[in-house]
């Protein structure tokens, strides 16, 4: 065996910022494809999800989910109330320490009765050991309220 044959070449590790961007895009792809197994695999056991903006205008978050099961339950609910989940004009930004990613996107969603549900999203995703540990979902709460009959104000 020659020396060159005994050396195993491997690709260099991805820079942390690139790896976080790829994890973020994979998370969104799993949501778009309604892949609950992949979403579950993405979540840290201590995951949280917060929806800070309420249709009422109250300063308290509209929703807060704590722990992997609650967060996965929230994602399951989205997959059930939306026939199509599609993010358009997607922009992903990652902090220099690669611990947080930000997503800006238009949501081209449809409900099971084929009503379009267009909204605008900004997500903050915090990562720990390659797992999603905290999400903050910012969307227009008035769009949500009008579409789903939630009282405004």
C-alpha positions in Angstrom: 0.0 0.0 0.0 1.4 3.3 -0.9 1.5 6.2 1.5 -1.0 8.2 -0.6 -3.5 5.3 -0.6 -3.4 5.1 3.2 -4.3 8.7 3.7 -8.1 9.3 3.9 -9.1 12.6 2.5 -12.0 14.3 4.2 -13.7 17.6 3.5 -12.7 20.3 5.9 -15.4 21.1 8.4 -17.9 23.8 7.4 -17.4 27.2 9.0 -19.8 27.6 12.0 -21.8 30.4 10.4 -22.4 28.4 7.2 -23.4 25.3 9.3 -26.0 27.4 11.2 -27.3 28.8 8.0 -27.7 25.3 6.6 -29.4 24.1 9.8 -31.8 27.0 9.6 -32.7 26.4 5.9 -33.1 22.6 6.7 -35.5 23.6 9.5 -37.6 25.7 7.2 -37.6 23.0 4.5 -38.9 20.5 7.1 -41.7 22.9 8.0 -42.6 23.5 4.4 -42.7 19.7 3.7 -44.5 19.1 7.0 -41.8 16.6 8.1 -42.6 16.3 11.8 -40.0 13.7 12.3 -37.3 16.0 11.0 -38.7 18.9 13.0 -38.6 16.8 16.1 -35.0 15.8 15.4 -34.1 19.5 15.0 -35.4 20.5 18.4 -33.4 20.7 21.6 -35.1 19.0 24.6 -35.4 22.4 26.3 -36.7 24.2 23.2 -39.0 27.2 23.5 -41.1 29.1 21.0 -42.5 32.5 21.6 -44.9 34.6 19.5 -44.3 38.1 20.9 -46.9 40.0 18.9 -50.5 39.7 19.9 -53.6 40.8 17.8 -54.9 42.5 21.0 -51.9 44.8 21.1 -51.1 43.6 24.6 -47.4 43.5 25.6 -47.7 39.9 26.7 -46.8 37.3 24.1 -49.6 35.9 22.0 -48.2 32.4 22.6 -45.4 30.7 24.5 -44.5 27.0 24.1 -42.0 25.4 26.5 -40.2 22.1 26.0 -39.7 20.0 22.9 -43.2 18.4 23.0 -45.0 21.7 23.2 -43.0 23.3 20.5 -43.5 20.2 18.3 -47.2 20.5 19.0 -47.2 24.0 17.8 -45.5 23.0 14.5 -48.0 20.1 14.2 -50.8 22.6 14.5 -49.4 24.7 11.7 -49.2 21.7 9.5 -52.8 20.9 10.2 -54.3 24.4 9.6 -52.2 25.0 6.5 -52.5 23.0 3.3 -49.4 24.6 1.9 -46.5 26.2 3.7 -44.1 28.0 1.5 -41.6 30.7 2.4 -40.7 33.2 -0.4 -38.0 35.9 -0.7 -36.1 34.1 2.0 -33.2 35.8 3.7 -31.1 34.1 6.4 -28.6 36.0 8.4 -26.4 34.4 11.1 -24.6 36.1 14.0 -20.8 36.1 14.0 -20.7 33.5 16.8 -23.1 31.3 14.8 -25.4 30.9 17.8 -28.4 32.7 16.3 -29.9 33.0 12.9 -32.5 35.4 11.7 -35.0 34.7 8.9 -37.0 37.2 6.9 -39.6 35.8 4.5 -43.0 36.2 2.9 -45.3 33.4 3.7 -47.2 32.0 0.8 -49.4 29.7 2.8 -52.9 28.3 1.9 -55.5 26.9 4.2 -57.2 23.5 3.6 -60.1 25.2 1.9 -57.6 26.9 -0.5 -57.8 30.4 0.9 -54.4 32.2 0.6 -52.8 33.2 3.8 -50.1 35.7 3.0 -48.1 37.0 5.9 -44.6 38.4 6.5 -42.3 36.6 8.9 -39.2 37.4 10.9 -37.9 34.5 13.0 -35.1 34.5 15.5 -33.6 31.0 16.0 -31.1 30.3 18.7 -29.0 27.1 18.4 -27.3 25.0 21.0 -25.1 22.0 20.1 -26.7 21.9 16.6 -30.2 21.9 18.0 -32.9 24.6 17.9 -33.3 25.8 21.5 -35.3 29.0 21.1 -37.5 30.5 18.4 -39.2 33.9 18.4 -41.8 34.2 15.6 -42.8 37.7 14.5 -45.6 37.9 12.0 -48.4 40.4 11.4 -50.9 39.5 14.1 -53.7 41.5 12.4 -53.4 39.3 9.3 -53.6 36.2 11.5 -56.6 37.6 13.5 -58.6 38.6 10.4 -57.9 35.3 8.7 -58.8 33.1 11.6 -61.4 35.2 13.4 -59.4 36.2 16.4 -60.5 39.5 18.1 -58.3 42.5 17.5 -57.7 45.1 20.1 
